[in-house]
C-alpha cells in the first residue's frame, strides 16, 4: 500500500482539515464581534428584508407602508461598511420602483409611493451613510463602540481606586465629571511603595473639562500610574512634566499635587505643580490650615523645579486634596470657595468623615459645570 493512501495518513489529513475549518470559523466569529471581520452576513440578512417588505407593501399597503424600507436602511447605517451600505441602498431603491409600479400613481391611491416617501427614505439613507463613514474613519464598529467606552470607564475607575490602608487610617475619594458625564478631566493615581510603608497619591486636573479633557486624562493617568512608585518621589513631577511636554498638545497643561505619606509616623510631603493648596484639619486646635507647595503647571516649560512642603498628621487630623471645580465658580473668589468647603467639612469632624467626600461635593459644588474631585485622608489612632 502506498504511503499516501494509508488509513493513518488519510485520518490525519481529515483531522487537519477539520482543525483548519474550526480555526477559520472561530476566527471569523471573533473578528465579527470585534468588528474586524466581513459584514456579509449582516448585509445578506438586510438584503433579504427588502423583498419581504416590498411583498408586504404590495399585498397589504395599509399595514406595511412603503416608508417601511427605512428600517433596513437605518439598521445598515449601524452595522454595515459604507461600500456594503451602497449595495443595500440600491436594493431599497429597486424596491421603491417595484412598489411604485405595482401600486400605481400616488394621485390615484393614498397607499402608493409618494414623493414624501422617497424623500424620507433618501434622508435616512444619507444620514446612515454619514454614520457608516464616521464609524469607518474612527475604526470602532457600532456593535463594539459602547463596549469599548464602558471598558474605558471601568479602567479609569479601577485605576483611580485607592489602596487599602493599615488600621488607624481612613481614606475615601469622590469624583464627579462635568455635566453628569461618565468621563472626567480629573483623575487620581495611587500606590503603596517602600514595602507598603508609604502611600503615594497624585491628584491631577487636566486643562478642559468633561469629554473634551477625558481622552488626555486617560492617557496621562496610564502614564502617571506607570511613573508612580517607579521613581523617587522628588523625580515624579519632573518626569510627568517632561512627558506632557513631549505630547505637544494645543491644550497641554495640567495641575497636579503629589502626596507622599509615611503610614507609620504620619509624616508627609507635598509636591505641587500649580495645584490648589491642600487643607489640613488639626484635631488639637480644631482649625483648618492651608498647605501650599510651590511649583509651576505641568507641560508649560522644561526644567521646572517643584519645591516640597513637609507636615505631619496626628491622631484625629484630616488632609483634603481637591480640584478647582470644587471651590471655583463664576463671580466667587477661590478663597471664598475654600471657606465654604471647610465650613461644610466641620459637620463631619464628629463622625470621623465617613462618607464625607461625596456629600461635600453635593453640598459645595453640586450644580457646578466643571469636573470635581475630592480626596480625604484621616488618621484615627
Helices and strands as residue ranges (DSSP letters): G 3-5, H 7-34, H 40-59, G 66-69, H 70-79, H 82-103, H 115-138, H 142-159, E 169-176, G 178-180, E 186-193, E 198-206, H 211-227, H 233-247, E 254-262, E 267-273, E 278-282, E 287-291, E 308-312, E 318-322, G 324-326, H 334-345, G 346-348, H 356-365, E 372-379
